Amino acid sequence: MTQIAEAAHSAPRVTGEHPSAFPASVLAGSREGMAEVVTTLAGAIASARSARREDGPAPRGAPGDVLAAATESLGPPDVPADGIGADAALRRLATMLVEYGLDLAHPRAAAHLQPPPLTVAVAADTLASAGNASLDTYDSGPSAIAVERWVVRSLTRLAGLGERADGVLTPGGSMSNLLGLLLARDTAGQARGIDVRRSGVAALRCPVVFCSELAHFSVHRACAALGLGEQSVQPVAVDEHHRMRPEELAAALRGLDDDRTPVAIIATAGSTDFGSVDPLPELAEIAAEHAVWLHVDAAYGFGALFSERLSDRLAGLELADSVTVDLHKLGWQPAATSALLVADANAFSALDRTVSYLNPVDDSEAGYDGLLGRSLQTTRRPDAIKVAASLLAHGRAGLGSMVDVCHELAVHAQRRIAAEPELELISPAELTTVVFRYRDRSHADPDRLDRINSDLRRGLLESGVALIGRTTVRGGRPDEAERVCVKFTLLNQTATAGDIDELIDKVLLAGRACARRTEEGAA
Ligand SMILES: *Cc1c(COP(=O)(O)O)cnc(C)c1O
């Protein structure tokens, strides 16, 4: 300790003759407050228990009615003149959240890449909220900085990115993709003697970003936000397994006019609908040959690395320049929990900032440094705390077996769908999704089947019985139209094969009902 620090430490504490109007328990970070968090939550959870549905994962009713009832249960939309107290407020909210919300832990919740979160993660997130650290500066939360560094290191090791790797947590895969593309853009500028950060994108002539035609739409959004323009996105065709064709990418790069600037190749490791993984080693080779940044969007697929059985599917990930990871998908974290990993920590120099009120140079030189320079955010939640708790509690083996169980459920669904004459398997279980289509025995016209498939998913949602996904898939030939399909996204490791059978039975019943209705409508 310096002398000043010692003196400050030993100064007598002045105790107040004027006590605060508020008890210590009003603040969660105090000892009394933390105890009250626990008892208030226990009370709220107990009173919400009666609102829990057993018959399905979603509230029954049309959206207008559900939202109106939910809003009404909160009371008039005015800031109340007097409060009702924490216990009553929490009870009211907990009850309405359960009654009009989703039960993601229900085995028939299978719509989106939105997992039921792990108990340990939710408990740790409460601790994180109570501490309210921020990651931008050392004096906003030293322990949280240590936790994030630990989590990032653990993830870069799991990805095999090497000792120069680094990363940062972000509020979602869309943001991680944006950040990855920002680093790619500025690196492409640097290689051409252009300081994009200072002079803007105008000097970067006709930028091009390559990705598969199935890449997530956040890639297009990121290009728009970064000034590259959505038209900089050049989609590359996929094969019959929904994977980017490397020979098409190579041809596109070879055929690029001299006045164009290739900024990045974006591979997808786990496409949102199919879970398909682009051929990473081949794409990495092409990227290296043309000295183009390789970003791998592994928002969905990264979780497969926890599984010994499935981790091979991500071979080549270690060759990426940057990787998007969403642990609020195949990682069972409450949102938002994403990360951008980079192979070389120097890439973050594009985000360096010295701000007099946050990280003055002399502070940084003395080690009082935060993580401001890795993010576009300033105040940043310590989302790494729940991740660290989950990794410590379950380990790679625990999380890996959860991934395996979800994959097996998807394989079970795939087999049953393939055996069911009224269902058509569109895409098998690569990771934990299965895409299929209802068809009735009459093999009716495709437009009518489109309507049946969209209606059946809507019907299941409105009755609250099941939550399933919906998407469109183009047939094998380029001239084939896009067709409406339904989808299971299976992320519940406590569900059983029997639950999946029941879910499929509900789909069949709903499909038959919709088919009858379209027939009556036509008659
Ligand atoms: C979900 C997803 C994203 C977007 O992630 P968010 O966390 O929802 O912002 C990006 N890419 C892929 C492949 C995804 O599946």
The ligand as a Gaussian input file, in Angstrom:
#p B3LYP/6-31G(d) Opt

LIG

0 1
 C      -28.983000     -16.543000     -33.461000
 C      -27.958000     -16.302000     -34.483000
 C      -27.381000     -15.043000     -34.648000
 C      -27.875000     -13.833000     -33.894000
 O      -27.628000     -13.930000     -32.548000
 P      -28.451000     -13.067000     -31.472000
 O      -27.827000     -13.504000     -30.211000
 O      -29.880000     -13.453000     -31.612000
 O      -28.217000     -11.634000     -31.779000
 C      -26.364000     -14.908000     -35.558000
 N      -25.955000     -15.963000     -36.296000
 C      -26.494000     -17.182000     -36.180000
 C      -25.996000     -18.298000     -37.027000
 C      -27.530000     -17.394000     -35.266000
 O      -28.095000     -18.612000     -35.158000

